[in-house]
Amino acid sequence: MPGNIAKNFARQTLLYWEPVVSGSGMKYDAPVEFKGAYIGNSQLGDGGPSGVVYGGGSQRDNLVLFYMQKPLVDGYVCWTKRLTDLTADGTVSLPPDQIEDTHKIRTVIEYVMPGVTTVSLSNQAFIASAM
């Protein structure tokens, strides 16, 4: 079975809030920690899976690598805090848009590792663009 090269880059513990659409609007699940990486203030070439990450141009976003966690558009991500930080300061139950240093996900690009015959979460990576 081919390996997932995203695992080599997923060296940070980040937080993710999954959006849940309900009859009364948008809500968010409790934050979960996952392995990933904050790539930085960059852009993803042509904006598709064949794009190359680079720091040029005027249209740059905060790009975040997700490993073993599938992000959704309108979810939130944080790369500066841990779940223990939110628990300690009492903000863990607040909506993510009310917590400092959280970023709303605008787009998600899915990558399947080369040589894969059956796609699963273990052989995928995701790069999210966050505001």
RABEL-V422387 format. One record per residue. N is the residue number from 0. PSI is psi in whole degrees, -180 to 180 (none if undefined). Layout:
# RABEL-V422387
n=[N/N]
psi=[PSI/PSI]
This chain:
# RABEL-V422387
n=[0/1/2/3/4/5/6/7/8/9/10/11/12/13/14/15/16/17/18/19/20/21/22/23/24/25/26/27/28/29/30/31/32/33/34/35/36/37/38/39/40/41/42/43/44/45/46/47/48/49/50/51/52/53/54/55/56/57/58/59/60/61/62/63/64/65/66/67/68/69/70/71/72/73/74/75/76/77/78/79/80/81/82/83/84/85/86/87/88/89/90/91/92/93/94/95/96/97/98/99/100/101/102/103/104/105/106/107/108/109/110/111/112/113/114/115/116/117/118/119/120/121/122/123/124/125/126/127/128/129/130]
psi=[134/149/164/108/-19/-27/-34/-27/-16/79/-4/155/120/170/144/134/116/133/145/118/124/176/-25/14/-158/130/173/139/165/149/145/147/145/164/135/-156/137/115/-40/-175/90/-175/162/68/-114/4/3/-177/-23/-2/157/135/127/162/12/180/174/-20/86/152/169/113/137/130/130/127/127/24/122/112/157/148/141/-2/176/150/150/130/4/-11/161/167/-35/-33/-45/-36/-42/-39/4/15/3/-30/-3/154/146/-28/-9/4/132/142/21/152/132/134/126/-42/156/130/131/135/132/133/146/145/7/135/-32/119/130/170/-32/-16/29/161/156/139/122/143/123/148/none]
